[in-house]
């Protein structure tokens, strides 16, 4: 699961839809527990995908 961090800026819904279109599970969240339990995190403000 990829956590898309919701900072309240940017068009993160388009990122969610793009990941869904290519078959990747993701969720938009600002919950620290969900972010920590995800396999990857996407920081839309920084345009960075971190894979753990």
PEPELIN-V423159 format. One record per residue. N is the residue number from 0. RES is the residue in one small letter. OMEGA is omega in whole degrees, 0 to 359 (999 if undefined). D_LAST is the distance of its C-alpha to the last C-alpha in Angstrom with 1 decimal. Layout:
N_RES_OMEGA_D_LAST + N_RES_OMEGA_D_LAST
This chain:
0_x_177_11.1 + 1_x_176_10.2 + 2_x_175_11.6 + 3_x_186_14.0 + 4_x_182_15.1 + 5_x_177_18.9 + 6_x_182_20.5 + 7_x_178_23.8 + 8_x_176_24.0 + 9_x_181_23.6 + 10_x_184_23.8 + 11_x_177_20.6 + 12_x_178_22.5 + 13_x_176_22.7 + 14_x_178_19.0 + 15_x_181_18.8 + 16_x_178_21.8 + 17_x_179_20.4 + 18_x_178_17.2 + 19_x_181_19.7 + 20_x_180_22.1 + 21_x_172_19.8 + 22_x_179_18.9 + 23_x_177_15.4 + 24_x_178_15.3 + 25_x_174_14.6 + 26_x_177_16.3 + 27_x_185_17.6 + 28_x_167_17.4 + 29_x_179_18.0 + 30_x_182_17.7 + 31_x_181_15.5 + 32_x_178_15.2 + 33_x_179_14.0 + 34_x_181_11.4 + 35_x_182_10.1 + 36_x_180_10.4 + 37_x_179_8.7 + 38_x_179_5.9 + 39_x_178_5.7 + 40_x_177_8.2 + 41_x_180_11.3 + 42_x_187_13.6 + 43_x_180_16.9 + 44_x_182_19.0 + 45_x_185_17.0 + 46_x_183_16.3 + 47_x_172_12.7 + 48_x_180_9.8 + 49_x_179_6.4 + 50_x_182_3.8 + 51_x_999_0.0
